[in-house]
């Protein structure tokens, strides 16, 4: 995860109601998921690598086969020497925690909150380039360009920057060009400026 995340007051309250181990588990799970680390790597099993959490083999394989795979993996694991942080055993997670309403609710709330934060961060990054996109559209339209890749790309950027521009952006991407007036471009620029200054609607 490439940005800091501090739970909201509401989520903090839900986490505070959990036992310490579950509270840490919720934070570890959502942050790991944000880094594309699968839940299976966070749950300890007899076949889990102690250095990276990788699980050897599949459930239908013989125990000795899986243990052999695990031994070979651990001998060459890139993280060897750095103990992996598991949140709990696989049996505890599925037999107990997934039946605990408070834990499940806090985990889902944390996932939703972190996803919302990530989306907001992505939108802010996209909005930083929308002024240039509007300028590019003005230039291309004045030059008579109505179907080119550059025009589509500029509209694509606006499409992801805000709902106000989405209908026209979608039409351009789908190949059905809609004329955009100077007044509409002025309105888009004004909306982007208000958002940048923190004056947009929430």
N, C-alpha and C positions, 0 to 999 in steps of 0.2 A: 504494500500500500504506500503510495508516494505522497501522502499528505497526512498530517496529524489528525487524530479523531478523538474528541472528548465527548462522551455520552451526554445527552441533554438531561435537564433536571428531572423530567418525567421518567426517562429511561433509567437514570441513576436511582430513582426511588424504587423501581421494579427490581433492579439489580441488588439493592441494599437488603431487600426482603429475602434474598436467596442465601443459602449457606455459602461460605467463602469459596469452597471448591467449585460450586456451580457458577458463582459469579465470575470467577477467573476463567472458567470454561467458556462461558458465553462470549467474553471479550476475545479470547484466543481463537474461537471458532470463526467469528465474523471477520476478524482481521486476517486470519489464514485464508478464508474464502476470498477476501479482497485481493489476496496475493496469488490466487488460483491454486491454493493448496487444498486437496480433497479432504473431506471429513474422515475418510478411512485412514488417513495418515495420522490423525490425531487420537485415534482410539487404539489402545494397546491390546495386542493379541499375542499368542505364543509365537506367531510368525512375523512379528513386526520388527523392522530394523531399529536397533537402539540408537542409531546415529541420525536417521532421516525419516523414520516412520513408514518407509515402504513396506508393503505387506507381500510376503512371498507366496507365490502360487495361488490356487483357487480352492474353494471349500471342498470340492469334490476330489481333490488330489490326496494321495496317501501322506500320512504325517511325516514319514522319513524323507519322502521326496521334497516336501515343503521345507523341512528343516535343512536339508542339503542345499536348497536354493538360497535359504536365508544365510547360512554360513558363508557361502561363496560371495554373496552380495556384501555382507558386513566386512569381509576381508578387504574388499576394494571400494567400499563406500567413500564418496567424495567428502562426506562430512565426518569421517571417522575421527573419534576423539572429542567430538562435541555432542554430548548427550541431547537427544531429542526431547522436546516437551510434549508429552501426551496429556490430554485433559482428563482421561479416565480409561478404564478398560472398556472394551467393546460390549461386554456383557452388562456392565453397570449402565452404560449409556442406553442400550436398547431395552433392557429388562426393567429399569427403574426410571431413569431420567426422562425418557420419551413418554412416560405415563404420568409425569409430574406437570400439572397444568401451569404452575408458576414458572417453572424452568422453560417449558416450551413457549409460553407467552413472551417471556423476556427475550428468548433467543430470536423469535420472529420479529419482535419490536426492534431489536438491535440490528437485525438484517435489513429491515425496512429503513431504519434511520441512516445506517451507513450507506445504503444504496442511494438514498436521497441526497446525502452529502456528496457522494461521488458524482452524481448527475449534475448537481449544482456547480461543482468544481469544473466539470467538463463544459457546461454551458458558458461559464465565465470565460473559459479559454477560447471557446468558439466566438463569443461576442467580441473578443478583442480584435478579431480579424474582419468583423462585419462592415466596418467603415470602408475598408479597402474593397470589399466585395461590392458594395453599393457603387463606389467610384468606378470599378471595373465594368459593372452593368451599364452605367451611364455612358462610358466610353464606347463600349461595344454596340449599344443600341444606336448611338449617334453615328457610328461608322457603318450602320446598316446591317450589322451582324445579328441574326436572330436565331440561329440554330447551332452555333458552334460549341465545341467542347468547353471553351473558356467561359462562355455565357452560362452553360449548364452548371459548371463547377461553381461559379459565383452564386447562382441561385441555390445550389445545394448547400453552400455555407449558410446562407440566410435561412434556409429551411430548418436548419438545426439550431439556429440562434434564437428563434422566437416564433410563436404561433401566428403573429401578424403576417409573416411572409410565407408561411407554409403552403397555402393554396396555390399561389403562383409558382412557387418553387417546384411543387409536385407536378404541375402541368408542364413545366419546362423539361423536367427529367423524363416524363412520360412521352415527350415529343410533341405535345400540343402547346405551342407557344401562345402566351397571353400578353398582349401589349401592356407595358408598364409606363404610366405617365410620369412626368417630372414631379407632379404633385404627390404621387404615391411614393416615389423615391425620397422626396423631402420628408414625408410622414415617417417612412422607415428610419431615416437618419435621425429624426427627432426622437423617435421612440428609443433608439439605441443610445442616444445621448442621455436621455432621462434615466435609462437603466444604469448607465455608467456612473451617473451622478447620484444614484440611489433614490431617484424620485419616481421610478416606475411603479405600477400597481403590483400588489402582492396577492 
